[in-house]
Amino acid sequence: MKNQGAAQKISNVILSGLAGVASFIFSLAAFLTISTFNQQLLASLIAGAFCLLVSYIASERPNSESARAMSALGDRLLAVEDGDYTSPAPEALRKSMPEVAKAVDNLFGEVRASIESAHALGMYDPVTSLPNRLHFRAEADRKIADMEEGSKAAMIFVDLDRFKAVNDSLGHARGDQLLTMVANRLRVVTAAEDEGQKGNDRPLVARLAGDEFTIFFPNVVSDTQVERLARRLALAIAEPFELQGHSIDIGASIGVALHPTHGRNIESLMRAADIAMYHAKSKGGGRHAFFSDDLLKAYQAKVDTERDLTAALANGEFTLALQPQVDLKNGSISGAEALLRWQHPRDGERAPATFIGVAETCGVISEIGDWVMSECAALLSQWEDDGSAPRLAFNISPRQLDRADFFDRLCAIFDARDIPLSRIELEFTETAAMQVNREQIAQIAALRAAGASIAIDDFGTGYSNIARLRAMPLDRVKLDPSLCADIEENEQAREVVQAVVTLIHAVGAEIVAESIETSAQADILRAMGVRTVQGFVFAPPMHADEFFDWVENARIPTPGSRDVA
């Protein structure tokens, strides 16, 4: 009994030595980048065995049987390099040193459990339990290699629309729940599509990162089958999600690439599907797009624009043009809009529509926005205030509001020149205004409370929700130019504009009509209740020096004779 107790103590020493020293050496081996995982494991086990041997020798003198047992243990450890994690301790060790053999068996049991756990963590997404990017690439590669010559396959990228707003408003925990629900819908749709397919022909669904999912569908029958699957995926994600009492509406932008037409390996297919997905998102999301050469050209142009934008600020390539806004009631200049222009060294002058979206996605929009605000502050300091307090309007991207310090930055820029915020107007496009989240609306409300006017630009062509419009802190709405283009000759167009004007007045906002080209259009709008217009009927956009000269010398007649309420 005494010897048995001593042996148990020896076993405990062995196990603690293996757990401590082997773990340390395993980490050190990984740090030193020993070439393979099995070699790293072998290094750690040898270190552990050394600890084991020292512990044992300390308690009893070795004999020839012990030496043979330790030699067998050495051979067993060397087998790890070939991937053998399952064989038991050598029989010679079990006979000569049963407690040591038991410790070795326990060690390999823990090694197997750790490897399985590490494999699962390394190959599957912990939120959705879908394969992760690493696993997806390996499995898709294998499926491509197993496909017969002439077979088709589809790579499908799914990027969620408006997920960030949900994550920001409801929190990351509910965001993760939503991702899990999305993953389940993707599984259901693809499972319905792969009926009759077995084994390696079955589609592979994975989560790449964030709100991006991907599906690889091997051996598809036709392009029509892929089109049907993409459409069903979009419809499935568009259905509302019920999440802890909240009805969540999101959508998906889906990109599709076909093997072998758009690529023969996983790298080229993923790149093509990604390009197609971004095209679908640029068109408003909630749709799918197939990769094409035209999309590739557009993507390359986007990459070129991103590269050029990073240098544009440093090179002084941005300018502002000013277009006056005229009060139709008294003919005064009530303000102006600052219009951003990019003097591109190769392409010439570029309007914001050609680069603002790219600036938002590549992250330089905040720097451009800061430059615009600084220039507007400088212009307002030149524009003498005769008591009418003319406003200067400029566009703001919701991406700028993502910065927690946006309010402080804006205030600091205008305070530095003693410009009150009552002399600026922040414009958001209709589409952007409908997508702002709760935190962004709070920032907008704070700016309005500090004196800034808030306007919605290009109103009338998007998808405004009246409830959202009422919830937005709002002073003015600018009609999209397309609404007023034919109001002189088209009675239906006049009726539409009148209805829009009535709606805007009902939510308590003023109206600005832009791109007005004739005095007849101005008279019609004035009669409808529109008080402020801008457009070529009075003046085109001008550089600062021209604008201030124009303001100094302008003589604007008051159109019509009826008062505007």
C-alpha positions as CSV (number, residue, x, y, z in Angstrom):
1,M,0.0,0.0,0.0
2,K,2.9,2.3,0.8
3,N,4.5,1.7,-2.6
4,Q,1.1,2.2,-4.3
5,G,0.7,5.5,-2.6
6,A,4.2,6.6,-3.6
7,A,3.4,5.6,-7.2
8,Q,0.3,7.7,-7.2
9,K,2.3,10.7,-6.0
10,I,4.8,10.0,-8.8
11,S,1.9,10.0,-11.3
12,N,0.6,13.3,-10.0
13,V,4.1,14.8,-10.3
14,I,4.3,13.4,-13.9
15,L,0.9,14.8,-14.9
16,S,1.6,18.3,-13.5
17,G,5.0,18.3,-15.2
18,L,3.4,17.3,-18.5
19,A,0.7,19.9,-18.2
20,G,3.0,22.8,-17.3
21,V,6.2,22.2,-19.1
22,A,4.7,20.7,-22.2
23,S,2.2,23.6,-22.5
24,F,5.1,26.1,-22.3
25,I,7.2,24.3,-24.8
26,F,4.2,23.9,-27.2
27,S,3.7,27.7,-27.1
28,L,7.5,28.3,-27.6
29,A,7.5,25.9,-30.5
30,A,4.7,27.7,-32.2
31,F,6.4,31.0,-31.6
32,L,9.6,29.7,-33.2
33,T,7.5,28.6,-36.2
34,I,8.6,25.0,-36.2
35,S,7.5,23.9,-39.6
36,T,4.4,21.8,-38.9
37,F,1.8,21.4,-36.2
38,N,2.8,17.8,-35.6
39,Q,6.4,18.8,-35.2
40,Q,5.3,21.4,-32.7
41,L,3.3,18.8,-30.8
42,L,6.2,16.4,-30.9
43,A,8.5,19.0,-29.4
44,S,6.1,19.7,-26.6
45,L,5.6,16.0,-25.9
46,I,9.4,15.2,-25.8
47,A,9.8,18.0,-23.3
48,G,6.9,16.6,-21.3
49,A,8.5,13.1,-21.5
50,F,11.8,14.5,-20.2
51,C,9.9,16.0,-17.3
52,L,8.3,12.6,-16.8
53,L,11.6,10.7,-16.9
54,V,13.2,13.1,-14.4
55,S,10.3,12.7,-12.0
56,Y,10.4,8.9,-12.2
57,I,14.2,8.6,-11.9
58,A,14.0,10.8,-8.8
59,S,11.9,8.1,-7.1
60,E,13.5,4.8,-8.1
61,R,16.7,3.7,-9.8
62,P,16.2,2.7,-13.5
63,N,16.9,-0.9,-14.5
64,S,17.1,-2.5,-17.9
65,E,13.3,-3.1,-18.1
66,S,12.8,0.6,-17.4
67,A,15.3,1.5,-20.1
68,R,13.4,-0.6,-22.7
69,A,10.2,1.0,-21.6
70,M,11.5,4.5,-22.0
71,S,12.9,3.6,-25.4
72,A,9.4,2.4,-26.4
73,L,8.0,5.6,-25.1
74,G,10.4,7.5,-27.3
75,D,9.3,5.6,-30.4
76,R,5.7,6.4,-29.5
77,L,6.4,10.1,-29.1
78,L,8.2,10.2,-32.5
79,A,5.0,8.7,-34.1
80,V,3.3,12.0,-33.3
81,E,5.1,13.7,-36.2
82,D,3.3,11.3,-38.6
83,G,-0.1,12.3,-37.0
84,D,-0.6,9.4,-34.6
85,Y,-2.5,10.8,-31.7
86,T,-4.6,7.6,-31.0
87,S,-2.2,4.7,-30.2
88,P,-2.0,3.8,-26.5
89,A,1.2,3.9,-24.4
90,P,3.7,1.1,-25.4
91,E,3.1,-2.3,-23.7
92,A,6.6,-2.4,-22.3
93,L,5.9,0.9,-20.6
94,R,2.6,-0.4,-19.3
95,K,4.2,-3.5,-17.8
96,S,7.2,-1.7,-16.3
97,M,5.8,1.6,-15.3
98,P,1.9,1.3,-15.2
99,E,1.4,4.7,-13.6
100,V,3.6,6.4,-16.3
101,A,1.7,4.5,-19.0
102,K,-1.6,5.8,-17.5
103,A,-0.2,9.3,-17.5
104,V,0.8,9.0,-21.1
105,D,-2.6,7.7,-22.1
106,N,-4.3,10.6,-20.2
107,L,-2.0,13.0,-21.9
108,F,-2.9,11.8,-25.4
109,G,-6.5,11.9,-24.5
110,E,-6.2,15.6,-23.6
111,V,-4.2,16.2,-26.7
112,R,-6.9,14.7,-28.9
113,A,-9.6,16.7,-27.2
114,S,-7.6,19.9,-27.5
115,I,-6.9,19.2,-31.2
116,E,-10.6,18.6,-31.9
117,S,-11.6,21.8,-30.0
118,A,-8.9,23.8,-31.8
119,H,-10.0,22.4,-35.2
120,A,-13.7,23.4,-34.5
121,L,-12.7,26.9,-33.4
122,G,-10.4,27.3,-36.4
123,M,-12.9,26.0,-39.0
124,Y,-16.3,27.1,-37.9
125,D,-17.9,30.5,-37.1
126,P,-18.8,30.5,-33.4
127,V,-21.9,32.7,-33.9
128,T,-23.7,30.9,-36.7
129,S,-21.9,27.5,-36.6
130,L,-21.4,27.8,-40.3
131,P,-18.0,27.1,-41.8
132,N,-15.7,30.1,-41.6
133,R,-13.6,31.6,-44.4
134,L,-10.7,29.1,-43.9
135,H,-12.9,26.1,-44.0
136,F,-15.0,27.4,-46.9
137,R,-11.9,28.0,-49.1
138,A,-10.5,24.5,-48.3
139,E,-13.9,22.8,-49.0
140,A,-14.7,24.8,-52.1
141,D,-11.2,24.0,-53.5
142,R,-11.8,20.4,-52.9
143,K,-15.2,20.5,-54.6
144,I,-13.8,22.3,-57.6
145,A,-11.0,19.7,-57.9
146,D,-13.5,16.9,-57.8
147,M,-15.8,18.4,-60.5
148,E,-15.8,16.7,-63.9
149,E,-14.6,18.6,-67.0
150,G,-17.4,20.7,-68.5
151,S,-19.3,20.9,-65.2
152,K,-20.6,24.3,-63.9
153,A,-20.6,25.7,-60.5
154,A,-21.8,29.0,-58.8
155,M,-20.1,31.2,-56.2
156,I,-22.7,33.4,-54.5
157,F,-21.8,36.3,-52.1
158,V,-24.5,37.5,-49.8
159,D,-24.0,40.9,-48.0
160,L,-26.7,42.1,-45.6
161,D,-28.2,45.5,-46.2
162,R,-28.9,47.8,-43.2
163,F,-27.4,45.3,-40.7
164,K,-25.1,47.9,-39.2
165,A,-28.1,50.1,-38.2
166,V,-29.7,47.1,-36.5
167,N,-26.4,46.3,-34.7
168,D,-26.0,49.9,-33.6
169,S,-29.6,50.3,-32.3
170,L,-30.3,46.9,-30.7
171,G,-26.7,45.9,-29.6
172,H,-24.2,43.3,-30.7
173,A,-25.9,40.5,-28.8
174,R,-29.2,40.9,-30.8
175,G,-27.1,41.5,-33.9
176,D,-25.5,38.0,-33.4
177,Q,-29.0,36.5,-33.0
178,L,-30.0,38.1,-36.3
179,L,-26.9,36.7,-38.0
180,T,-27.9,33.2,-36.7
181,M,-31.4,33.6,-38.1
182,V,-30.0,34.7,-41.4
183,A,-27.7,31.7,-41.5
184,N,-30.7,29.4,-40.8
185,R,-32.7,30.9,-43.7
186,L,-29.7,30.5,-46.1
187,R,-29.5,26.8,-45.0
188,V,-33.2,26.3,-45.7
189,V,-33.1,27.9,-49.1
190,T,-30.0,26.0,-50.3
191,A,-31.3,22.8,-48.8
192,A,-34.5,23.1,-50.9
193,E,-32.4,23.7,-54.0
194,D,-30.0,20.8,-53.6
195,E,-32.7,18.0,-53.4
196,G,-31.3,15.0,-55.1
197,Q,-27.7,16.1,-54.8
198,K,-25.4,14.1,-52.6
199,G,-22.0,14.3,-51.0
200,N,-19.6,16.5,-52.8
201,D,-22.4,17.9,-55.0
202,R,-24.1,19.6,-52.1
203,P,-23.8,23.4,-51.7
204,L,-21.6,24.8,-49.0
205,V,-22.9,27.7,-47.0
206,A,-20.4,29.8,-44.9
207,R,-20.0,33.0,-43.0
208,L,-17.0,34.9,-44.2
209,A,-16.9,37.8,-41.8
210,G,-19.3,40.5,-40.3
211,D,-22.5,40.4,-42.3
212,E,-21.0,38.6,-45.3
213,F,-22.0,35.1,-46.2
214,T,-21.1,32.9,-49.2
215,I,-22.5,29.8,-50.9
216,F,-20.6,27.5,-53.3
217,F,-22.9,25.4,-55.4
218,P,-21.1,22.7,-57.4
219,N,-22.4,21.0,-60.5
220,V,-25.3,23.3,-61.2
221,V,-27.6,22.3,-64.0
222,S,-28.0,25.8,-65.7
223,D,-27.7,29.5,-65.3
224,T,-31.4,29.6,-64.8
225,Q,-31.1,27.4,-61.7
226,V,-28.5,29.8,-60.2
227,E,-30.8,32.8,-61.1
228,R,-33.6,31.1,-59.3
229,L,-31.5,30.4,-56.2
230,A,-30.2,34.0,-56.1
231,R,-33.7,35.4,-56.3
232,R,-35.0,33.0,-53.6
233,L,-32.1,34.0,-51.3
234,A,-32.9,37.7,-51.7
235,L,-36.6,37.1,-51.0
236,A,-35.8,35.0,-48.0
237,I,-33.7,37.7,-46.4
238,A,-36.2,40.4,-47.3
239,E,-38.9,38.7,-45.1
240,P,-39.1,40.5,-41.7
241,F,-37.2,38.9,-38.8
242,E,-39.0,38.7,-35.4
243,L,-36.3,39.4,-32.8
244,Q,-37.4,39.7,-29.1
245,G,-40.5,41.8,-29.9
246,H,-38.9,43.7,-32.7
247,S,-39.8,43.3,-36.4
248,I,-36.5,43.7,-38.3
249,D,-36.4,44.6,-42.0
250,I,-33.1,44.1,-43.7
251,G,-32.2,42.9,-47.2
252,A,-29.3,41.4,-49.0
253,S,-27.1,42.4,-51.9
254,I,-26.1,39.3,-53.8
255,G,-23.3,38.7,-56.2
256,V,-22.9,35.7,-58.5
257,A,-19.9,34.3,-60.4
258,L,-20.0,31.2,-62.5
259,H,-17.3,28.5,-62.9
260,P,-15.6,28.2,-65.3
261,T,-16.9,31.3,-67.2
262,H,-15.8,33.8,-64.5
263,G,-13.0,31.8,-63.0
264,R,-11.6,28.4,-62.5
265,N,-10.2,28.6,-59.0
266,I,-11.6,29.7,-55.7
267,E,-9.6,33.0,-55.6
268,S,-10.9,34.3,-59.0
269,L,-14.5,33.2,-58.3
270,M,-14.6,34.9,-54.9
271,R,-13.2,38.1,-56.4
272,A,-15.8,38.0,-59.2
273,A,-18.7,37.3,-56.9
274,D,-17.5,40.1,-54.6
275,I,-17.4,42.6,-57.5
276,A,-20.9,41.6,-58.5
277,M,-22.2,41.9,-54.9
278,Y,-20.9,45.5,-54.6
279,H,-22.6,46.4,-57.9
280,A,-25.9,45.1,-56.5
281,K,-25.4,47.1,-53.3
282,S,-24.5,50.2,-55.3
283,K,-27.9,50.0,-57.0
284,G,-29.7,50.1,-53.7
285,G,-29.4,46.6,-52.4
286,G,-32.1,44.0,-52.1
287,R,-31.2,42.5,-55.4
288,H,-28.7,40.2,-57.1
289,A,-26.2,40.7,-59.9
290,F,-24.1,38.4,-62.1
291,F,-20.5,39.2,-62.7
292,S,-19.6,40.6,-66.2
293,D,-16.7,42.3,-68.0
294,D,-18.6,45.6,-67.7
295,L,-18.7,45.2,-63.9
296,L,-15.0,44.4,-63.8
297,K,-14.3,47.6,-65.7
298,A,-16.5,49.6,-63.3
299,Y,-14.7,48.0,-60.4
300,Q,-11.3,48.9,-61.8
301,A,-12.5,52.4,-62.2
302,K,-13.6,52.4,-58.6
303,V,-10.2,51.2,-57.5
304,D,-8.6,54.0,-59.5
305,T,-10.9,56.6,-58.0
306,E,-10.0,55.3,-54.5
307,R,-6.3,55.6,-55.2
308,D,-6.7,59.1,-56.7
309,L,-8.9,60.3,-53.8
310,T,-6.2,59.6,-51.3
311,A,-4.0,62.1,-53.0
312,A,-6.6,64.7,-54.0
313,L,-6.7,66.6,-50.7
314,A,-3.0,66.7,-50.4
315,N,-2.7,68.0,-54.0
316,G,-5.4,70.7,-53.5
317,E,-7.6,69.2,-56.2
318,F,-10.9,70.0,-54.6
319,T,-12.8,73.3,-55.1
320,L,-16.2,74.7,-54.1
321,A,-18.7,76.4,-56.5
322,L,-21.4,78.6,-55.0
323,Q,-24.9,78.9,-56.4
324,P,-27.2,81.6,-54.9
325,Q,-30.7,80.8,-53.4
326,V,-33.3,83.5,-54.1
327,D,-36.3,84.4,-52.0
328,L,-39.2,84.6,-54.5
329,K,-41.2,86.9,-52.2
330,N,-38.9,89.8,-52.1
331,G,-36.1,89.0,-54.6
332,S,-33.4,88.9,-51.9
333,I,-30.5,86.5,-51.7
334,S,-31.4,84.2,-48.8
335,G,-28.3,82.0,-49.0
336,A,-26.2,79.8,-51.3
337,E,-25.3,76.2,-51.7
338,A,-21.6,75.2,-51.7
339,L,-21.1,72.5,-54.4
340,L,-18.0,70.3,-54.2
341,R,-16.0,69.9,-57.4
342,W,-12.9,67.7,-58.0
343,Q,-10.4,69.1,-60.5
344,H,-9.0,65.7,-61.5
345,P,-5.6,66.0,-63.1
346,R,-6.5,63.5,-65.8
347,D,-10.3,63.5,-66.1
348,G,-10.9,67.2,-65.6
349,E,-13.7,68.5,-63.4
350,R,-15.7,65.7,-61.7
351,A,-19.1,66.2,-60.0
352,P,-19.7,64.6,-56.5
353,A,-22.0,61.9,-57.9
354,T,-18.9,60.3,-59.5
355,F,-16.8,60.0,-56.4
356,I,-18.7,60.6,-53.1
357,G,-20.0,57.0,-52.9
358,V,-16.4,55.8,-53.4
359,A,-15.1,58.2,-50.8
360,E,-17.7,56.8,-48.3
361,T,-16.7,53.2,-48.9
362,C,-13.0,53.8,-48.8
363,G,-13.1,56.0,-45.6
364,V,-11.8,59.4,-46.9
365,I,-15.2,61.1,-46.7
366,S,-14.5,62.5,-43.2
367,E,-11.4,64.2,-44.4
368,I,-13.1,65.6,-47.4
369,G,-16.0,66.7,-45.2
370,D,-13.7,68.5,-42.8
371,W,-12.1,70.3,-45.8
372,V,-15.6,71.4,-47.0
373,M,-16.6,72.7,-43.6
374,S,-13.3,74.6,-43.3
375,E,-13.8,76.2,-46.7
376,C,-17.4,77.1,-45.9
377,A,-16.3,78.8,-42.7
378,A,-13.7,80.8,-44.6
379,L,-16.3,81.8,-47.2
380,L,-18.9,82.9,-44.6
381,S,-16.2,85.1,-43.0
382,Q,-15.9,86.9,-46.3
383,W,-19.7,87.2,-46.8
384,E,-20.6,90.3,-45.0
385,D,-23.7,89.9,-42.9
386,D,-26.0,92.9,-43.4
387,G,-28.5,91.6,-40.9
388,S,-30.2,89.2,-43.3
389,A,-27.9,86.4,-42.0
390,P,-27.6,84.5,-45.4
391,R,-27.0,80.8,-45.0
392,L,-24.5,78.6,-46.7
393,A,-25.7,75.1,-47.4
394,F,-23.4,72.1,-47.9
395,N,-23.9,68.4,-48.0
396,I,-23.1,66.0,-45.2
397,S,-22.7,62.2,-45.5
398,P,-24.1,60.0,-42.8
399,R,-20.7,58.4,-42.7
400,Q,-19.4,61.6,-41.2
401,L,-21.9,61.3,-38.4
402,D,-20.4,57.9,-37.5
403,R,-17.6,59.8,-35.9
404,A,-18.4,60.4,-32.3
405,D,-16.6,63.7,-32.4
406,F,-18.3,65.1,-35.5
407,F,-20.4,67.7,-33.5
408,D,-17.4,69.0,-31.7
409,R,-15.3,69.1,-34.9
410,L,-17.9,71.1,-36.8
411,C,-18.4,73.5,-33.9
412,A,-14.7,74.0,-33.5
413,I,-14.3,74.8,-37.3
414,F,-16.9,77.5,-37.3
415,D,-16.2,78.8,-33.8
416,A,-12.6,79.5,-34.9
417,R,-13.9,82.1,-37.4
418,D,-16.7,83.4,-35.1
419,I,-19.4,82.0,-37.5
420,P,-22.7,81.2,-35.7
421,L,-24.2,77.8,-36.7
422,S,-27.3,79.7,-37.6
423,R,-25.5,80.6,-40.8
424,I,-25.0,77.1,-42.0
425,E,-27.4,74.5,-43.5
426,L,-26.5,70.8,-43.5
427,E,-28.0,68.9,-46.4
428,F,-28.6,65.1,-46.5
429,T,-29.8,63.4,-49.6
430,E,-33.2,61.8,-49.4
431,T,-31.8,58.3,-49.5
432,A,-29.3,59.0,-46.8
433,A,-31.9,60.7,-44.6
434,M,-34.1,57.6,-44.7
435,Q,-31.2,55.4,-43.6
436,V,-29.8,57.3,-40.7
437,N,-29.9,55.4,-37.4
438,R,-31.0,56.6,-33.9
439,E,-27.5,57.8,-32.9
440,Q,-27.1,59.8,-36.1
441,I,-30.5,61.4,-35.7
442,A,-29.5,62.4,-32.2
443,Q,-26.4,64.1,-33.6
444,I,-28.5,65.9,-36.2
445,A,-30.9,67.0,-33.5
446,A,-28.0,68.4,-31.5
447,L,-26.7,70.4,-34.4
448,R,-30.2,71.8,-35.1
449,A,-30.5,72.7,-31.4
450,A,-27.2,74.5,-31.7
451,G,-28.6,76.7,-34.5
452,A,-27.8,74.9,-37.7
453,S,-30.6,74.4,-40.3
454,I,-31.2,70.8,-41.5
455,A,-32.3,70.1,-45.1
456,I,-33.2,67.0,-47.2
457,D,-31.7,67.3,-50.7
458,D,-33.0,65.7,-54.0
459,F,-36.4,65.0,-52.5
460,G,-39.0,63.2,-54.6
461,T,-37.2,60.4,-56.3
462,G,-36.3,58.1,-53.4
463,Y,-38.4,56.1,-51.1
464,S,-39.3,58.5,-48.3
465,N,-41.3,57.1,-45.4
466,I,-43.6,59.8,-44.0
467,A,-43.1,58.6,-40.5
468,R,-39.3,58.7,-41.0
469,L,-39.7,62.2,-42.5
470,R,-41.6,63.4,-39.5
471,A,-39.0,61.9,-37.1
472,M,-36.1,63.7,-38.8
473,P,-35.1,67.0,-37.3
474,L,-35.9,69.1,-40.3
475,D,-36.1,72.7,-41.5
476,R,-36.1,72.6,-45.3
477,V,-36.7,70.2,-48.2
478,K,-35.1,70.6,-51.6
479,L,-37.1,69.3,-54.5
480,D,-35.3,67.0,-56.9
481,P,-34.8,68.8,-60.3
482,S,-36.6,66.1,-62.2
483,L,-39.9,67.0,-60.4
484,C,-40.0,70.6,-61.8
485,A,-38.4,70.0,-65.2
486,D,-41.6,70.0,-67.2
487,I,-44.1,71.9,-65.0
488,E,-44.6,74.6,-67.6
489,E,-46.1,72.3,-70.2
490,N,-47.3,69.2,-68.2
491,E,-50.4,69.5,-66.0
492,Q,-49.8,66.2,-64.4
493,A,-46.3,67.3,-63.4
494,R,-47.7,70.4,-61.8
495,E,-50.2,68.3,-59.8
496,V,-47.5,66.0,-58.6
497,V,-45.3,69.0,-57.5
498,Q,-48.3,70.6,-55.8
499,A,-49.0,67.4,-53.9
500,V,-45.3,67.2,-52.8
501,V,-45.4,70.8,-51.7
502,T,-48.5,70.2,-49.6
503,L,-46.9,67.2,-48.0
504,I,-43.7,69.1,-47.1
505,H,-45.7,72.0,-45.6
506,A,-47.7,69.5,-43.6
507,V,-44.6,68.3,-41.8
508,G,-43.6,71.9,-41.0
509,A,-40.7,72.3,-43.4
510,E,-39.9,75.1,-45.9
511,I,-39.2,74.3,-49.6
512,V,-36.4,75.0,-52.0
513,A,-36.7,74.2,-55.7
514,E,-33.4,73.7,-57.4
515,S,-32.2,73.6,-61.0
516,I,-34.9,76.1,-62.0
517,E,-34.1,77.4,-65.5
518,T,-37.0,79.8,-66.5
519,S,-38.9,82.6,-64.9
520,A,-42.1,80.8,-65.9
521,Q,-41.1,77.8,-63.7
522,A,-40.3,80.2,-60.9
523,D,-43.7,81.9,-61.2
524,I,-45.5,78.5,-61.1
525,L,-43.6,77.4,-58.0
526,R,-44.2,80.7,-56.3
527,A,-47.9,80.3,-56.9
528,M,-47.8,76.8,-55.4
529,G,-46.2,78.1,-52.1
530,V,-42.6,77.6,-52.9
531,R,-40.6,80.5,-51.5
532,T,-37.0,79.8,-52.3
533,V,-35.4,78.7,-55.6
534,Q,-31.9,78.2,-57.0
535,G,-30.9,77.6,-60.6
536,F,-29.7,79.1,-63.9
537,V,-32.8,81.4,-64.0
538,F,-30.8,83.6,-61.6
539,A,-27.2,82.4,-61.7
540,P,-25.1,79.3,-62.4
541,P,-22.7,77.8,-59.8
542,M,-19.7,80.2,-59.5
543,H,-16.3,80.3,-57.9
544,A,-16.0,82.4,-54.8
545,D,-14.7,85.6,-56.4
546,E,-17.4,85.5,-59.1
547,F,-20.1,84.8,-56.5
548,F,-19.2,87.7,-54.3
549,D,-19.1,90.1,-57.3
550,W,-22.5,88.7,-58.4
551,V,-23.9,89.2,-54.9
552,E,-22.6,92.8,-54.9
553,N,-24.2,93.7,-58.2
554,A,-27.2,91.5,-58.6
555,R,-30.6,93.1,-59.2
556,I,-33.2,90.4,-58.9
557,P,-36.8,91.3,-59.9
558,T,-39.6,89.9,-57.8
559,P,-41.4,87.4,-59.9
560,G,-45.2,87.6,-60.0
561,S,-47.3,89.6,-57.7
562,R,-49.0,87.1,-55.3
563,D,-47.7,86.8,-51.8
564,V,-46.2,83.6,-50.6
565,A,-47.6,82.3,-47.3
